[in-house]
Each structure stands twice: as C-alpha cells, then as structure tokens.
Amino acid sequence: MPSVLLTDSISVELGAQEPWPNDVKLFQQFEVEQILLPDNANCLAVQAFLKMCQLNYALEMRGNAEHMSPSGKCLL
C-alpha cells in the first residue's frame, strides 16, 4: 500500500493558497433533454475529481448557457 495518500498528493499538486469555499456550485445542462455525450462526460469527470479531493459542491441543472453565466449573457 502506498505511503502517500491521493488527497495529500492532490493538495500538493494544486497548491491551494485559500480554503475551498462552502458555496461552490457546478452548473450542468439537463441530462435527458439537452446535454450532449461529450459534455456529460466532462461533467462526470469534474464531479469525480471533486469527490476524490473530498471537496463539497452543489450540482445545479440549468437549461441554457445564459442561465449558467454569472452575468446572464452567453459569451459564444
């Protein structure tokens, strides 16, 4: 069994200077109606990484990019 834990190596790799906020939200398109397979794979990868790092987040489903943007505008 390795002597270095995954969480220890991730924290060293990331080198975070500030603590992880408690109000982090991960926005994702609706799974059935709108999300494409590559986008769904990317969202699952991010969720898996956050869980491996034991970082808390809230998943929010949104319909369009305009609803995910902090300014309410799509940049595309």
N, CA, C and O atoms as a Tinker XYZ file with bonds, in Angstrom:
   304  protein
     1  N      0.849000   -1.184000    0.000000    73     2
     2  CA     0.000000    0.000000    0.000000    64     1     3
     3  C      0.888000    1.238000    0.000000    63     2     4     5
     4  O      1.858000    1.301000    0.756000    81     3
     5  N      0.566000    2.235000   -0.848000    73     3     6
     6  CA     1.422000    3.425000   -0.915000    64     5     7
     7  C      1.377000    4.217000    0.385000    63     6     8     9
     8  O      0.365000    4.247000    1.085000    81     7
     9  N      2.490000    4.848000    0.682000    73     7    10
    10  CA     2.565000    5.629000    1.918000    64     9    11
    11  C      1.996000    7.038000    1.751000    63    10    12    13
    12  O      1.716000    7.712000    2.741000    81    11
    13  N      1.823000    7.488000    0.499000    73    11    14
    14  CA     1.279000    8.818000    0.233000    64    13    15
    15  C     -0.180000    8.669000   -0.186000    63    14    16    17
    16  O     -0.495000    7.915000   -1.106000    81    15
    17  N     -1.050000    9.377000    0.482000    73    15    18
    18  CA    -2.464000    9.334000    0.141000    64    17    19
    19  C     -2.738000   10.187000   -1.086000    63    18    20    21
    20  O     -2.027000   11.154000   -1.358000    81    19
    21  N     -3.788000    9.812000   -1.828000    73    19    22
    22  CA    -4.164000   10.551000   -3.027000    64    21    23
    23  C     -4.522000   11.995000   -2.686000    63    22    24    25
    24  O     -4.140000   12.917000   -3.407000    81    23
    25  N     -5.252000   12.193000   -1.594000    73    23    26
    26  CA    -5.642000   13.551000   -1.226000    64    25    27
    27  C     -4.429000   14.414000   -0.896000    63    26    28    29
    28  O     -4.428000   15.611000   -1.184000    81    27
    29  N     -3.390000   13.819000   -0.292000    73    27    30
    30  CA    -2.181000   14.580000    0.001000    64    29    31
    31  C     -1.474000   15.000000   -1.279000    63    30    32    33
    32  O     -1.022000   16.138000   -1.403000    81    31
    33  N     -1.380000   14.082000   -2.223000    73    31    34
    34  CA    -0.687000   14.420000   -3.467000    64    33    35
    35  C     -1.472000   15.423000   -4.290000    63    34    36    37
    36  O     -0.880000   16.264000   -4.967000    81    35
    37  N     -2.806000   15.348000   -4.244000    73    35    38
    38  CA    -3.616000   16.318000   -4.986000    64    37    39
    39  C     -3.461000   17.703000   -4.383000    63    38    40    41
    40  O     -3.336000   18.684000   -5.115000    81    39
    41  N     -3.467000   17.798000   -3.052000    73    39    42
    42  CA    -3.329000   19.112000   -2.426000    64    41    43
    43  C     -1.964000   19.718000   -2.728000    63    42    44    45
    44  O     -1.853000   20.934000   -2.882000    81    43
    45  N     -0.929000   18.894000   -2.815000    73    43    46
    46  CA     0.399000   19.394000   -3.178000    64    45    47
    47  C      0.406000   19.844000   -4.631000    63    46    48    49
    48  O      0.973000   20.886000   -4.958000    81    47
    49  N     -0.228000   19.056000   -5.511000    73    47    50
    50  CA    -0.277000   19.405000   -6.928000    64    49    51
    51  C     -1.023000   20.709000   -7.155000    63    50    52    53
    52  O     -0.578000   21.560000   -7.926000    81    51
    53  N     -2.159000   20.865000   -6.483000    73    51    54
    54  CA    -2.968000   22.066000   -6.680000    64    53    55
    55  C     -2.343000   23.282000   -6.019000    63    54    56    57
    56  O     -2.456000   24.394000   -6.535000    81    55
    57  N     -1.691000   23.086000   -4.893000    73    55    58
    58  CA    -1.035000   24.183000   -4.203000    64    57    59
    59  C     -1.987000   25.289000   -3.799000    63    58    60    61
    60  O     -1.661000   26.467000   -3.946000    81    59
    61  N     -3.142000   24.940000   -3.301000    73    59    62
    62  CA    -4.154000   25.929000   -2.961000    64    61    63
    63  C     -3.673000   26.829000   -1.838000    63    62    64    65
    64  O     -3.161000   26.357000   -0.824000    81    63
    65  N     -3.843000   28.120000   -2.029000    73    63    66
    66  CA    -3.475000   29.092000   -1.015000    64    65    67
    67  C     -4.661000   29.457000   -0.129000    63    66    68    69
    68  O     -4.485000   29.952000    0.984000    81    67
    69  N     -5.882000   29.207000   -0.634000    73    67    70
    70  CA    -7.090000   29.556000    0.101000    64    69    71
    71  C     -7.924000   28.304000    0.326000    63    70    72    73
    72  O     -7.841000   27.358000   -0.458000    81    71
    73  N     -8.725000   28.284000    1.383000    73    71    74
    74  CA    -9.584000   27.116000    1.612000    64    73    75
    75  C    -10.703000   27.035000    0.572000    63    74    76    77
    76  O    -11.100000   28.048000   -0.004000    81    75
    77  N    -11.204000   25.828000    0.341000    73    75    78
    78  CA   -12.292000   25.606000   -0.608000    64    77    79
    79  C    -13.562000   26.241000   -0.048000    63    78    80    81
    80  O    -13.921000   25.965000    1.097000    81    79
    81  N    -14.259000   27.089000   -0.825000    73    79    82
    82  CA   -15.480000   27.730000   -0.315000    64    81    83
    83  C    -16.603000   26.711000   -0.099000    63    82    84    85
    84  O    -16.616000   25.649000   -0.721000    81    83
    85  N    -17.525000   27.041000    0.770000    73    83    86
    86  CA   -18.638000   26.142000    1.078000    64    85    87
    87  C    -19.791000   26.258000    0.093000    63    86    88    89
    88  O    -20.662000   25.388000    0.066000    81    87
    89  N    -19.817000   27.309000   -0.716000    73    87    90
    90  CA   -20.962000   27.554000   -1.595000    64    89    91
    91  C    -20.649000   27.320000   -3.079000    63    90    92    93
    92  O    -21.183000   28.023000   -3.937000    81    91
    93  N    -19.805000   26.356000   -3.385000    73    91    94
    94  CA   -19.430000   26.072000   -4.771000    64    93    95
    95  C    -20.597000   25.393000   -5.483000    63    94    96    97
    96  O    -21.201000   24.456000   -4.960000    81    95
    97  N    -20.907000   25.885000   -6.694000    73    95    98
    98  CA   -21.980000   25.296000   -7.498000    64    97    99
    99  C    -21.410000   24.846000   -8.833000    63    98   100   101
   100  O    -20.667000   25.582000   -9.483000    81    99
   101  N    -21.761000   23.641000   -9.231000    73    99   102
   102  CA   -21.379000   23.103000  -10.526000    64   101   103
   103  C    -22.623000   23.116000  -11.399000    63   102   104   105
   104  O    -23.596000   22.418000  -11.113000    81   103
   105  N    -22.592000   23.910000  -12.465000    73   103   106
   106  CA   -23.739000   24.024000  -13.352000    64   105   107
   107  C    -23.631000   23.006000  -14.471000    63   106   108   109
   108  O    -22.560000   22.800000  -15.041000    81   107
   109  N    -24.753000   22.373000  -14.778000    73   107   110
   110  CA   -24.799000   21.355000  -15.816000    64   109   111
   111  C    -26.124000   21.485000  -16.555000    63   110   112   113
   112  O    -27.138000   21.859000  -15.966000    81   111
   113  N    -26.110000   21.175000  -17.839000    73   111   114
   114  CA   -27.348000   21.167000  -18.608000    64   113   115
   115  C    -28.208000   19.990000  -18.171000    63   114   116   117
   116  O    -27.715000   19.029000  -17.580000    81   115
   117  N    -29.494000   20.079000  -18.470000    73   115   118
   118  CA   -30.400000   18.983000  -18.149000    64   117   119
   119  C    -29.926000   17.719000  -18.851000    63   118   120   121
   120  O    -29.634000   17.741000  -20.047000    81   119
   121  N    -29.849000   16.621000  -18.115000    73   119   122
   122  CA   -29.236000   15.402000  -18.637000    64   121   123
   123  C    -30.021000   14.767000  -19.774000    63   122   124   125
   124  O    -29.422000   14.315000  -20.749000    81   123
   125  N    -31.317000   14.721000  -19.678000    73   123   126
   126  CA   -32.095000   13.981000  -20.669000    64   125   127
   127  C    -32.353000   14.802000  -21.922000    63   126   128   129
   128  O    -32.189000   14.301000  -23.034000    81   127
   129  N    -32.752000   16.051000  -21.758000    73   127   130
   130  CA   -33.211000   16.826000  -22.903000    64   129   131
   131  C    -32.097000   17.517000  -23.683000    63   130   132   133
   132  O    -32.179000   17.614000  -24.907000    81   131
   133  N    -31.050000   18.005000  -22.997000    73   131   134
   134  CA   -30.162000   18.943000  -23.667000    64   133   135
   135  C    -28.693000   18.559000  -23.718000    63   134   136   137
   136  O    -27.996000   18.976000  -24.643000    81   135
   137  N    -28.205000   17.803000  -22.790000    73   135   138
   138  CA   -26.762000   17.610000  -22.707000    64   137   139
   139  C    -26.275000   16.622000  -23.774000    63   138   140   141
   140  O    -26.911000   15.602000  -24.039000    81   139
   141  N    -25.147000   16.951000  -24.367000    73   139   142
   142  CA   -24.521000   16.071000  -25.343000    64   141   143
   143  C    -23.585000   15.108000  -24.632000    63   142   144   145
   144  O    -23.132000   15.385000  -23.521000    81   143
   145  N    -23.297000   13.988000  -25.260000    73   143   146
   146  CA   -22.478000   12.952000  -24.631000    64   145   147
   147  C    -21.099000   13.472000  -24.196000    63   146   148   149
   148  O    -20.681000   13.175000  -23.076000    81   147
   149  N    -20.370000   14.237000  -25.031000    73   147   150
   150  CA   -19.059000   14.742000  -24.565000    64   149   151
   151  C    -19.193000   15.712000  -23.388000    63   150   152   153
   152  O    -18.354000   15.714000  -22.487000    81   151
   153  N    -20.236000   16.529000  -23.395000    73   151   154
   154  CA   -20.446000   17.455000  -22.281000    64   153   155
   155  C    -20.785000   16.697000  -21.001000    63   154   156   157
   156  O    -20.326000   17.062000  -19.918000    81   155
   157  N    -21.581000   15.653000  -21.125000    73   155   158
   158  CA   -21.922000   14.840000  -19.966000    64   157   159
   159  C    -20.675000   14.159000  -19.402000    63   158   160   161
   160  O    -20.502000   14.081000  -18.185000    81   159
   161  N    -19.814000   13.669000  -20.284000    73   159   162
   162  CA   -18.563000   13.027000  -19.843000    64   161   163
   163  C    -17.684000   14.028000  -19.103000    63   162   164   165
   164  O    -17.083000   13.683000  -18.086000    81   163
   165  N    -17.598000   15.258000  -19.593000    73   163   166
   166  CA   -16.804000   16.290000  -18.922000    64   165   167
   167  C    -17.364000   16.611000  -17.538000    63   166   168   169
   168  O    -16.609000   16.761000  -16.576000    81   167
   169  N    -18.680000   16.716000  -17.442000    73   167   170
   170  CA   -19.303000   16.998000  -16.144000    64   169   171
   171  C    -19.049000   15.869000  -15.156000    63   170   172   173
   172  O    -18.769000   16.116000  -13.983000    81   171
   173  N    -19.146000   14.628000  -15.630000    73   171   174
   174  CA   -18.884000   13.492000  -14.750000    64   173   175
   175  C    -17.429000   13.452000  -14.305000    63   174   176   177
   176  O    -17.137000   13.077000  -13.169000    81   175
   177  N    -16.517000   13.836000  -15.193000    73   175   178
   178  CA   -15.096000   13.860000  -14.835000    64   177   179
   179  C    -14.829000   14.898000  -13.744000    63   178   180   181
   180  O    -14.077000   14.636000  -12.805000    81   179
   181  N    -15.437000   16.061000  -13.869000    73   179   182
   182  CA   -15.260000   17.112000  -12.860000    64   181   183
   183  C    -15.843000   16.660000  -11.529000    63   182   184   185
   184  O    -15.232000   16.859000  -10.480000    81   183
   185  N    -17.028000   16.051000  -11.572000    73   183   186
   186  CA   -17.644000   15.568000  -10.338000    64   185   187
   187  C    -16.783000   14.490000   -9.668000    63   186   188   189
   188  O    -16.629000   14.482000   -8.447000    81   187
   189  N    -16.232000   13.595000  -10.466000    73   187   190
   190  CA   -15.370000   12.541000   -9.919000    64   189   191
   191  C    -14.127000   13.138000   -9.275000    63   190   192   193
   192  O    -13.720000   12.704000   -8.198000    81   191
   193  N    -13.519000   14.131000   -9.924000    73   191   194
   194  CA   -12.336000   14.781000   -9.368000    64   193   195
   195  C    -12.657000   15.466000   -8.039000    63   194   196   197
   196  O    -11.899000   15.346000   -7.076000    81   195
   197  N    -13.781000   16.186000   -7.990000    73   195   198
   198  CA   -14.155000   16.875000   -6.756000    64   197   199
   199  C    -14.428000   15.883000   -5.631000    63   198   200   201
   200  O    -14.088000   16.143000   -4.477000    81   199
   201  N    -15.040000   14.749000   -5.963000    73   199   202
   202  CA   -15.290000   13.728000   -4.940000    64   201   203
   203  C    -13.992000   13.093000   -4.467000    63   202   204   205
   204  O    -13.835000   12.833000   -3.273000    81   203
   205  N    -13.050000   12.835000   -5.384000    73   203   206
   206  CA   -11.757000   12.272000   -4.987000    64   205   207
   207  C    -11.022000   13.213000   -4.045000    63   206   208   209
   208  O    -10.343000   12.769000   -3.119000    81   207
   209  N    -11.156000   14.506000   -4.281000    73   207   210
   210  CA   -10.499000   15.508000   -3.435000    64   209   211
   211  C    -11.302000   15.808000   -2.170000    63   210   212   213
   212  O    -10.867000   16.590000   -1.324000    81   211
   213  N    -12.465000   15.188000   -2.046000    73   211   214
   214  CA   -13.370000   15.412000   -0.917000    64   213   215
   215  C    -13.738000   16.883000   -0.766000    63   214   216   217
   216  O    -13.758000   17.426000    0.339000    81   215
   217  N    -14.031000   17.520000   -1.909000    73   215   218
   218  CA   -14.453000   18.916000   -1.928000    64   217   219
   219  C    -15.964000   18.981000   -2.113000    63   218   220   221
   220  O    -16.513000   18.327000   -3.000000    81   219
   221  N    -16.623000   19.755000   -1.291000    73   219   222
   222  CA   -18.076000   19.874000   -1.352000    64   221   223
   223  C    -18.493000   20.808000   -2.478000    63   222   224   225
   224  O    -17.841000   21.816000   -2.751000    81   223
   225  N    -19.592000   20.447000   -3.121000    73   223   226
   226  CA   -20.169000   21.261000   -4.187000    64   225   227
   227  C    -21.641000   20.921000   -4.301000    63   226   228   229
   228  O    -22.092000   19.888000   -3.808000    81   227
   229  N    -22.385000   21.798000   -4.954000    73   227   230
   230  CA   -23.797000   21.556000   -5.227000    64   229   231
   231  C    -23.977000   21.520000   -6.739000    63   230   232   233
   232  O    -23.479000   22.394000   -7.449000    81   231
   233  N    -24.686000   20.517000   -7.227000    73   231   234
   234  CA   -24.942000   20.380000   -8.653000    64   233   235
   235  C    -26.267000   21.051000   -8.972000    63   234   236   237
   236  O    -27.291000   20.732000   -8.368000    81   235
   237  N    -26.250000   21.979000   -9.918000    73   235   238
   238  CA   -27.461000   22.677000  -10.328000    64   237   239
   239  C    -27.676000   22.460000  -11.817000    63   238   240   241
   240  O    -26.786000   22.708000  -12.632000    81   239
   241  N    -28.862000   21.998000  -12.155000    73   239   242
   242  CA   -29.217000   21.795000  -13.555000    64   241   243
   243  C    -29.758000   23.101000  -14.126000    63   242   244   245
   244  O    -30.616000   23.745000  -13.523000    81   243
   245  N    -29.256000   23.480000  -15.277000    73   243   246
   246  CA   -29.694000   24.700000  -15.948000    64   245   247
   247  C    -29.987000   24.389000  -17.407000    63   246   248   249
   248  O    -29.422000   23.454000  -17.975000    81   247
   249  N    -30.864000   25.168000  -18.008000    73   247   250
   250  CA   -31.287000   24.910000  -19.374000    64   249   251
   251  C    -30.335000   25.417000  -20.436000    63   250   252   253
   252  O    -30.039000   24.693000  -21.387000    81   251
   253  N    -29.853000   26.624000  -20.305000    73   251   254
   254  CA   -29.054000   27.248000  -21.355000    64   253   255
   255  C    -27.811000   27.904000  -20.776000    63   254   256   257
   256  O    -27.702000   28.101000  -19.565000    81   255
   257  N    -26.877000   28.237000  -21.657000    73   255   258
   258  CA   -25.650000   28.903000  -21.222000    64   257   259
   259  C    -25.947000   30.244000  -20.554000    63   258   260   261
   260  O    -25.233000   30.652000  -19.638000    81   259
   261  N    -26.990000   30.929000  -21.004000    73   259   262
   262  CA   -27.340000   32.225000  -20.411000    64   261   263
   263  C    -27.724000   32.073000  -18.942000    63   262   264   265
   264  O    -27.502000   32.976000  -18.135000    81   263
   265  N    -28.309000   30.910000  -18.603000    73   263   266
   266  CA   -28.727000   30.668000  -17.222000    64   265   267
   267  C    -27.572000   30.183000  -16.350000    63   266   268   269
   268  O    -27.690000   30.140000  -15.126000    81   267
   269  N    -26.451000   29.818000  -16.984000    73   267   270
   270  CA   -25.285000   29.349000  -16.233000    64   269   271
   271  C    -24.283000   30.470000  -15.995000    63   270   272   273
   272  O    -23.471000   30.387000  -15.074000    81   271
   273  N    -24.330000   31.511000  -16.810000    73   271   274
   274  CA   -23.383000   32.604000  -16.729000    64   273   275
   275  C    -23.683000   33.516000  -15.552000    63   274   276   277
   276  O    -24.848000   33.838000  -15.319000    81   275
   277  N    -22.671000   33.947000  -14.800000    73   275   278
   278  CA   -22.912000   34.872000  -13.692000    64   277   279
   279  C    -23.514000   36.199000  -14.155000    63   278   280   281
   280  O    -24.287000   36.822000  -13.427000    81   279
   281  N    -23.157000   36.631000  -15.372000    73   279   282
   282  CA   -23.688000   37.898000  -15.879000    64   281   283
   283  C    -25.002000   37.730000  -16.617000    63   282   284   285
   284  O    -25.662000   38.717000  -16.940000    81   283
   285  N    -25.395000   36.481000  -16.889000    73   283   286
   286  CA   -26.634000   36.243000  -17.614000    64   285   287
   287  C    -26.476000   36.359000  -19.118000    63   286   288   289
   288  O    -27.473000   36.341000  -19.840000    81   287
   289  N    -25.248000   36.478000  -19.611000    73   287   290
   290  CA   -25.001000   36.626000  -21.041000    64   289   291
   291  C    -24.147000   35.453000  -21.534000    63   290   292   293
   292  O    -23.248000   34.983000  -20.836000    81   291
   293  N    -24.444000   35.003000  -22.731000    73   291   294
   294  CA   -23.657000   33.945000  -23.348000    64   293   295
   295  C    -22.478000   34.583000  -24.057000    63   294   296   297
   296  O    -22.661000   35.555000  -24.790000    81   295
   297  N    -21.275000   34.064000  -23.861000    73   295   298
   298  CA   -20.068000   34.643000  -24.452000    64   297   299
   299  C    -19.722000   34.049000  -25.798000    63   298   300   301
   300  O    -18.742000   34.472000  -26.411000    81   299
   301  N    -20.483000   33.089000  -26.282000    73   299   302
   302  CA   -20.165000   32.461000  -27.564000    64   301   303
   303  C    -20.536000   33.328000  -28.726000    63   302   304
   304  O    -20.331000   32.940000  -29.876000    81   303
